[in-house]
Amino acid sequence: EESELGIFEGEAVNSTTHYAIYPYAPYSTDTRMEGNIFYFNIPDRQKYLPNSFAQNAAPMVAKTTQNDGRLDFYNLCGVLVIKLTGEESISSVTFSGKNENGVWAKVSGKWGVDMTYDSIPSIMSTEKSHTSVTVYSDEGVQLDSSEPTPFYMVLPPATYNEFMLTIATTDGKIMIKEGTKPLTIKRANVTVSSPLIY
């Protein structure tokens, strides 16, 4: 059963402010807090899931200065849905986008969020951010010639003035699709592409 409310129990450090990030990866050096900045990872390889984005790919943060322990989580990224039709088996879909200066934008890897935000948090890239995101399937995703198959990828919010999709099949064929119209990814929103035919 789906719910908008989650209850977490445990012991908290005695403090006037508490911070939280989801998903937390204690084994990763990319998920940590330094000063007021939470560092986290947007995966550059996101495993394909039917009708959803990869598990643990969509980071959220929260903070509280209240005594009731309430943490209001905010999504940090948005989701792009690429819809494909055809007869091929797809092994991966890779996205790269250019900013307003024509430079390949950073879309994955290590990012940071300043936790002193007033209302809505915003994120910033780091020297360890990357310029592509790939949704992949080890087994391959069989396309349908009439019903579009969606591929969900988590991306940072931005407007990409141009973008490129590189679509690979399980038997090694490659299709490159270039978009010349601006594509805007909004935080906590889903942007759906027009259906593409492989």
Buried (B, 14 or more C-beta within 10 A) or exposed (E): EEEEEEEEEEEEEEEEEBBBBBBEBEEEEBBBBEEEBBBBBBBBBBBBBEEEBBEBBBBBBBBBEEEEEEBEBBBBBBBBBBBBBBEBBBBBBBBBBBBEEEEBBBBBBBBBBEBEEEEEBEBEBBEEBBBBBBBBBEEBBEBEEEEBBBBBBBBBBBEBBBBBBBBBBBEEEEBEBEBEEEBEBBBBEEBEBEEBEB
